[in-house]
Amino acid sequence: MKLINIGFGSLLAVERILTVLDPESAPIKRICQEAKERGMLIDASYGRKTKSVILMDTDHVVLSALTPDQFLERFEQIKEKKE
């Protein structure tokens, strides 16, 4: 199982991530609010501004202070290590 650092020492299983989204659009904000109401929202931004929303295959929604571009860089690093 490969883990990715999503900021401040928090890790997620790469295989469980469906997508990494920008949090600024109304539909994404709605997804976050619905996840909060269901108890499925995990705030891993540690009080910082949320710069990305991560959707998991477990139906969890994770907030992170990293940008989607920073995630892309980290995914590529993991991919290079695998090869």
Secondary structure, 3 states (H helix, E strand, C coil): CCEEEEECCEEEEHHHEEEEECCCCHHHHHHHHHHHHHCCEEECCCCCCCCEEEEECCCCEEEECCCHHHHHHHHHHHHHHHC
